[in-house]
Amino acid sequence: MNDKKDNKNFERTIECMARGIMVGGSIGAIAGWFFMDFQRALGLGMLVGCLAGLTMKSARDKRDRD
């Protein structure tokens, strides 16, 4: 039973991180077209996306506990 809970938690973490990286990278790419160096904008967008993914996972976990 605990193994299923660990797998679900891991899958949720991966899902949130992937979504955050994709959205952050996309926004960074758009910023790279208009405002700054493309590689720097893409990298910063993906980094911020990782943090956003962790925040999204935390919010989902908190909502599920309540």
N, C-alpha and C positions, 0 to 999 in steps of 0.2 A: 504494500500500500504506500509506504513512504517513497519507494522507488518511482511510482507513478507521479507522485507529487513533485519529486525532484525533476523528473523529465518535463512535466508541464511548466515548472518554473524556468527551466533552462530554455525551453522552446519559446516561452514568453519573452525572455531576455533577448534571445536571438532575433525574434520578430521585431521587437521595439528598437533594437540597435540597427537592424537593417533598414527599417523605415526612416529612422532619424538620419542615417548616413545618406540614404537616397535623397531625402528632401533637402537636407543641408547641402549636399553636393550640388543639387540642382540650383538652389538659390545662389550658391557660391559661383557656379558657372555663369549664371545670368549677371552677377556682379562683375565677373571677370570680363565679360563682353563690353561692359560699359564703364567701369570705374577703376579697376586695378589690374595688375598682372594676373593672367588666367590661372597659372599653377598655384599661385599664392591664394587666390580667391577660392579655388576648388578645394585646396587643402584645409583652409580655415573653415570653409563651409562644412566639410566632412567632420572636422574636429568638433565643431559646435553641434553638428547633427548627432554625434556620439553622446554628448552631454544631454541633448534634448531627448534622445532615446532612453537614457537612464531616468530622466525625469518622468517620461511617459510611463515607464515600467513602475516606478514608485507610485505614481498616481493610480494606476490600475490596481496594484497590490493593495493600496489603502482603501480604494473603493470596494474591492472584493472582501476585505476584512469586515467592513461595516455592514 
